[in-house]
Every structure is written in C-alpha cells, then in structure tokens.
Amino acid sequence: MDPEIAALATGAGTTLVGLMVTDAWHSAREGVVALWRRAVPERADGVSDTLAAAQEELVAAHDAGDEQTVAELTADWQGRFRRLLTAHPELAAELRAVLGLPAAAAEPHVTLTQHATASGNARIYQAGRDLRLGGE
C-alpha cells in the first residue's frame, strides 16, 4: 500500500471522528458523503446513515468517558478511508480539503514512540499532535 494513502487515511479517520463533536460536523459530513457519491454512488446513502449513527455513538461515548468506542470508531473510519483512497487515489486532494488536512508535501514523515507508566490513581495523557481535555 502507498504510504501516503495510508497516512492520509489515518489522518482523515482521526480528524473525522474528532469533528463529530464540533460545530464543523455537518459540513464535514456533507463533504465526506459527496466524496462517496462521486466515487461509489450506490454506497453514498449508506455512508450518510453510517456517519449519522457513528456521530450519535461518539457523543454517547464521550458523555460516558468510553475511550474504547472512540478508538473503535476512529479505526473504522481510517479503514473506510484507506479502502476508498486505494480504489480512488484521485480523491486524496479533495479529502484533504473537505477535512482541512494539510497538503501531502506539508506532511512530515515522523516516527513517534511514546511510553508511559502509571500507578495508583495517576492519569496519563499522551498525544502525537493536538490534545484537548475537558472541551477546551
């Protein structure tokens, strides 16, 4: 698999799930459905319904502090974008634009390794990029 497509799919899935709890959600959803409508029109309505269900599930997961569901939804959308871009690589630039992701040339190739150890009631927060806590 093309590493650029894999990186874009990963970023797009993460960004999309993050947008599900923001004011930009409706615009992002419309843009993603439009991509599917052009690439695979017969699946666009299903993608729209799946996005709506995922957003509801994510809001409930956030309210319950359920990070496992957040991770699962993120992985699911990363896979969906990876499959879409593998079949339709010409959509890469448009996907970046829809989700506000940087252009390919601006994306650095970074290997990030994080390790943490907690004990007692400690909390660990790690991020490879942005980290927002408590709705900040």
ABEGO torsion letter per residue (X at the ends): XBAAAAAAAAAAAAAAAAAAABAAAAAAAAAAAAAAAAABAAAAAAAAAAAAAAAAAAAAAAAAGBAAAAAAAAAAAAAAAAAAAAABAAAAAAAAAAAGBBBAAABBBBBBBBBBBBBEABBBBBBABBBBBGGX
